Amino acid sequence: MKAIHTPTGQIVEAIQWTGDNFKEFWDFTNGSMKKLKGNTLGIVIKGSLWPVSIGEYVIRTNDGNTHVHSARYFEGHYEEKLADNKILQNGTA
């Protein structure tokens, strides 16, 4: 999904780890990940393995940086951007 960082207006690509979307995560990270204990994934960010727990989001900025955010942080600071450049707010466009 594409999302907008509401304080800055920066558009990012994002994915939430649900525990059931391994293939989508594999594609999003270009295979730079592995399964850790339980339902935790490890993704490679700048040469280090970062854990991603169920519910957390991974974002990729336009300059290629990758970050892991809790659901609470992501949902408080980002809004989903639809294909027609509308912003999804509270489930409605």
C-alpha positions as CSV (number, residue, x, y, z in Angstrom):
1,M,0.0,0.0,0.0
2,K,1.0,3.6,-0.4
3,A,0.6,5.9,2.6
4,I,1.3,9.5,3.4
5,H,3.2,10.6,6.5
6,T,0.7,13.1,7.8
7,P,3.2,15.5,9.5
8,T,5.5,15.9,6.4
9,G,3.3,14.8,3.4
10,Q,6.0,12.2,2.4
11,I,4.6,9.3,0.4
12,V,5.9,5.8,1.4
13,E,5.2,2.2,0.6
14,A,4.1,0.1,3.5
15,I,3.1,-3.4,4.5
16,Q,1.7,-4.8,7.7
17,W,2.9,-8.2,9.0
18,T,-0.3,-10.2,9.7
19,G,1.4,-13.6,10.1
20,D,-0.3,-14.8,6.9
21,N,1.3,-12.6,4.3
22,F,4.8,-14.1,4.0
23,K,4.8,-14.0,0.2
24,E,3.9,-10.3,0.1
25,F,6.6,-9.6,2.7
26,W,9.1,-11.6,0.6
27,D,8.2,-9.5,-2.4
28,F,8.3,-6.2,-0.5
29,T,11.7,-6.9,0.9
30,N,13.1,-8.5,-2.2
31,G,13.8,-11.7,-0.2
32,S,15.9,-9.8,2.4
33,M,14.1,-11.5,5.3
34,K,13.8,-14.7,7.2
35,K,11.4,-16.4,9.6
36,L,12.5,-16.1,13.3
37,K,10.9,-17.6,16.4
38,G,7.1,-18.0,16.4
39,N,5.4,-15.5,14.1
40,T,8.3,-13.0,14.1
41,L,10.1,-12.1,10.9
42,G,13.5,-10.7,10.5
43,I,14.2,-8.2,7.8
44,V,17.5,-6.9,6.7
45,I,17.9,-3.1,7.1
46,K,21.3,-1.6,6.4
47,G,23.0,-4.9,7.0
48,S,21.3,-5.7,10.3
49,L,18.4,-8.1,11.0
50,W,15.4,-6.3,12.5
51,P,12.5,-8.2,14.0
52,V,9.0,-7.6,12.8
53,S,6.2,-8.8,15.0
54,I,2.6,-9.4,14.0
55,G,0.8,-6.1,13.6
56,E,3.9,-4.1,12.9
57,Y,4.4,-2.1,9.7
58,V,7.5,-1.9,7.5
59,I,7.8,1.2,5.4
60,R,10.1,2.1,2.5
61,T,10.6,5.8,1.8
62,N,11.2,7.4,-1.6
63,D,15.0,7.5,-0.9
64,G,15.1,3.8,-0.2
65,N,15.3,3.8,3.6
66,T,13.3,1.1,5.4
67,H,11.8,1.4,8.9
68,V,9.8,-0.8,11.3
69,H,6.9,0.9,13.1
70,S,4.4,-0.3,15.6
71,A,0.7,-0.4,14.5
72,R,0.0,2.4,17.0
73,Y,2.7,4.7,15.6
74,F,1.9,3.9,11.9
75,E,-1.8,4.4,12.3
76,G,-1.3,7.7,14.2
77,H,1.2,9.2,11.7
78,Y,0.2,7.8,8.3
79,E,-2.9,7.7,6.1
80,E,-3.5,5.3,3.2
81,K,-3.2,6.9,-0.2
82,L,-5.5,5.5,-2.9
83,A,-4.6,5.1,-6.6
84,D,-6.5,8.2,-7.6
85,N,-4.5,10.3,-5.0
86,K,-7.4,10.5,-2.5
87,I,-6.5,9.8,1.1
88,L,-8.4,7.1,2.9
89,Q,-9.6,8.5,6.2
90,N,-11.5,6.4,8.7
91,G,-12.2,3.8,6.0
92,T,-13.8,6.2,3.5
93,A,-12.4,8.2,0.6
